[in-house]
Structures are given as structure tokens and as C-alpha cells.
């Protein structure tokens, strides 16, 4: 890829590390107060990325911890069914699987978390000795994990502490700012800035960058000035466009128009599509397009995972002239 070193160690799978929870969702979709029944689904940023990477044919592992309970067993089965290697997932006999409840409403979906003391919140730096981490070609994390506990923060810090040249493999981080998980905004801003600036590849939304680090960040270039460290920085501007800073190059691609059913999970899908493009050796513009197409799959469904366009259609859209892409 022009201006960038290889994005992953050759012939080794991507390893995604982070918590996945059981999710209770009103069915049919309605405000929780009036719901007669709830469906059980699964929800986790890093496992979402793993599932979409598997959809794109990328060998991928998901590493986490689950309780020895029905929710944990269901999560294992569902993630594995997508072709994700789950041999690195631990079972904690003393702590439960995390739980969330979605409350859809006219102004968006609110999420209520029940994850304090969960199995995944006990993950720590000892995870670096796990074979699934030691042999990874790329490790993918999110900014959710360091908010879960001091041990989880220590884990993410340990992965990102070595200088990039000293790491066994590149590390990708999606900032994924969740205010409800942090004790205060000032702590979140400081911790996430440090981690995001240390990663080899960083994903951040313009809106979350503004929420974390100041409303005076007016565009992607301002965010790049604030985060000069990552070899590759992707700044997502909602449903409008995404910009990738790769080496000295700057590449921006508009997002296709999508009839949005629910936005939850779209950022994870975008990250997976973009990473899949990089791993394939695609140029940055094509990787951005693959990110947009994968995000569109998530936006069209009520859950976190939707079907990708067929392979021929993806190739057609990646090859489309700029003017045609803008009209997709």
C-alpha cells in the first residue's frame, strides 16, 4: 500500500479482543416500557469486527471471557457459527456474562448496561501470553475495553506500550467512546487520547473526537493534528464520508446513501471492512469503500450484523469510477 508498511504479519489471523454481552431487545422494535416480549441477541464491538472479517474471508480469532452460564454458551455458539475461531475465549466460573438491554425510541436507541463485575472485566495483561494473542498477525481493540476495569486498562496499555517497531504485530484501535462506561469525561479524554495515539491503526468518529477532545475540531485534518502517532488514522464523519491518513497521503470517500434501520454496529462493520481491504493489499480508497459497504450491511438491520452484498457486486462497486460511486 502506498506510503504504509504492511498492515498485518503475513499468514497469521487477526485477533479481536474485547467483551461481548447478551443483548435483550424489544421484539417487535418499540420502546422498552411498552414491549410485550424481548429477543435475546449478542452484542460486542470486537466480536462484531471479527464476524465481519470472517464474512470477508479473513482468518480471525475472538479472544474474551464469558461466564459459565447460558448467555455465555449462546455467545460462544453464535460467534463461532460465523467462522470465527473462539479457542481463545475463557470461561470464568465465578463471574457472569455481561448483559445489555436496548430501549429504542423516537430519538434513537438507548442502551442500559449490566456488565459490572462481568467475566470479561477481569481480563488483564496476562492475556498477552495467550497463544491467540502471541501468534496474531494483527490485534484489534476498542476504547470500550479500557473503561471496563483497571485490569482491562492495564491489558490495553500493555498491548500498546511498546513502540510500533518493537511490537510482535500491529495493533488496531477503534476509539468507540461510551460515556456511560467512564467515571468522568476528563479521564476518558486523557486515556483514550493516549491509547489512540499509540496504535498503528486508529479509527475515530469526528463527533466522538469533538466530544472527547473539543468542539473546535472542525474536520478530519484537525483530528490528525491531534493524533499524529498512528501510521494509519481513519476519521469517520457520520453518514457523509470517511478520511484515511496513510503515510503522507490523505484519502476521502463519501458514504453511499443507506436507508438506516438502526445505526448500532455500523462503526464496527466499517472498521472490519477497512481492515479487510488493507489486509488484501487494497489501496486506501478501495479500503474506505469496503468499509462503507460493510457499514451499510449493519445499518440496514436491527441487529449488529447484516448480510454483505454479493462478491460480484462488491467488486463492481470497488471498481466504480468516482462519479458513479458517489451516486450509489
Secondary structure as UniProt FT lines:
FT   TURN            2..3
FT   TURN            10..11
FT   STRAND          14..17
FT   STRAND          21..26
FT   HELIX           32..34
FT   STRAND          38..43
FT   HELIX           45..55
FT   TURN            56..57
FT   STRAND          60..63
FT   STRAND          65..67
FT   HELIX           70..81
FT   TURN            82..83
FT   TURN            87..88
FT   STRAND          90..92
FT   STRAND          99..105
FT   TURN            106..107
FT   STRAND          108..114
FT   TURN            116..117
FT   HELIX           120..122
FT   HELIX           125..129
FT   HELIX           131..134
FT   STRAND          138..142
FT   TURN            143..144
FT   HELIX           145..147
FT   HELIX           150..161
FT   HELIX           164..166
FT   STRAND          170..174
FT   HELIX           179..181
FT   HELIX           185..198
FT   STRAND          201..205
FT   HELIX           206..213
FT   TURN            215..216
FT   HELIX           220..226
FT   STRAND          232..237
FT   TURN            238..240
FT   STRAND          241..246
FT   TURN            247..248
FT   STRAND          249..254
FT   TURN            264..265
FT   HELIX           266..280
FT   HELIX           284..299
FT   HELIX           311..319
FT   HELIX           322..326
//
